[in-house]
Amino acid sequence: MFAPYRSHASSYRQLDVETSVDAASPHKLIAMLYDGAISAIRRAQAAMLRRDFATKGEAITRAIRIVEEGLKASLDERGGEIAANLRGLYDYIGHRLLQASARNDAEALDEAAQLLAELQSAWQAIAPPAGRPAPAAAAALYAR
């Protein structure tokens, strides 16, 4: 009947994210997915240390969804071997996140975050200059 309470700060943050997504290039959208997944894993790590298992589970679920429904789902098969290898790596990261959740395994969270950070770094290295399209090789990896 009533909408759940949301603080003004939360509403502005949500609006900022929505505006950023609407204005982002395809390259920037993938960068935002990496940021979101790594951020969710960091929240899960902090919650695990606090023994806040509900928050840990929510954060890991968010990270898995970003990897599966964002990064992996946006891969374009026309990207060839690189896209296939990324798909396998995303599968592995999702599996490690599930293990981390089930076993309270901080090392599995660290591994997943490190793998995503390395991919993020590589993705940033091929960022197109402002106002120019992404290189063809980068654009071919993800569906438009």
N, C-alpha and C positions, 0 to 999 in steps of 0.2 A: 504494500500500500504506500509506504513512504520510501524514498530513496535512502540508502545508508548514508550516514554522516561522513562527509569528506571535508577536511580542513581547507581553508582558502589556499594555503601553500601547496597542498596536494593537488588541488584543481589547477593551479597555475603550472605546476610541474607537468601534469598530464597534457595541458594545452601546449606547453613548450615542446614536449616530445612529439605530439601530433603535428605541430607546425614544422618541426625539424624534419620529420619523415616526409611530409608533403613537399618540402622544398629540396630534399636530398637527391643527389644523382644516384644511379644504380651502384656506383662504386662506394659512395658514402653510406648507402643503406647496408651493404655488407659490413663495412667498418662499424656501423652502429650495432649490428648483430654480435660481432665479436666483443664489443664493449659491454653489451648487455649480458652475454654469457659469462664473461670473466667476472663482472660485477656480482652476478648471482652466485657464482662459486665462492667469491670472497665473503659474501654474506653467509653462505652455508658454513664456511670454515669458522667464522666468528661465532655463529650459533652453536656449532659443534663444541667449541671450547667452553661456551656458557652452559652446555648441556640443555639447550633450548631445542628440543628435537622437532617440535612443530615448525618452528621457523626454518630449521635446517632442511626439513623435508620440503617445505614450500620453495625455498631457494634452489634446491637441487632440481625439483620439478621444473622450475622456471628455466634453469640452465639447459636441462634436457630438451624442453620444448623449443628453445631458441636454436639449439644445435639441430634437432630433428625437423622441426617445422619451418625454420628459417634458413639456416645455412645449408643443410642437406637437401631440403625440398627445393631450394632455388637453383641447385646445380643443373646445368644444361648438359645433356648427354653428348651434344655436339662438341663439348669441350675435350672429348677423347680421353686419352690415358690419364691426363692430369685430373679431370673431373672424376673419373672412376677411382683414382687413388684418394682424392679428397673424400669421396663418398665412403670408402673403406675407413678412412681415418675418423670421419664423423661418427660412423658406427662404433668404432673402438672407444671414442670419447664418451659417447652415450652409455656404452656398457660400463665403463669405469665410473661414471657418475652414478649409475644404478648400484654398483658394488659399494661405492662410498656411502650411499644412503643406507643400504641394507646392513652394512658392517661397521658403520661409523668410522670409516677408513679415511683418515686425514691425508695419507699418502696418495690415495686414489684421487682425491680432490686436487692436491698439488699437481699431480701428473696431468690431469685434465686441463687445469688452468695454464700450466706451462705449455702444453701442446697448442692450446688456443692462442696464447700470447705469441708463440712463434709464428703461427699462421697469420695472426693480426699484423705482426711486424712485416712479414713478407707482403701482405696485402697493402700495407701503407707504403712500402717501397715502390710499388708500381702505381701509386696514385697519379692520376693525370694532373697536369698543371691546371690552375684555376681557369675556368672557361673553356677547357678543351675536353674532348671525349676521352674515355679510358682507352688504353691501348687495345688493339683487337684481341690479343691473347687473353687479356684479363676479361674483356667483355664476353668472350666466348665461353667462359667457365660458368657463368650464371645466367639463368633465363631472364629475359627482360620483362 
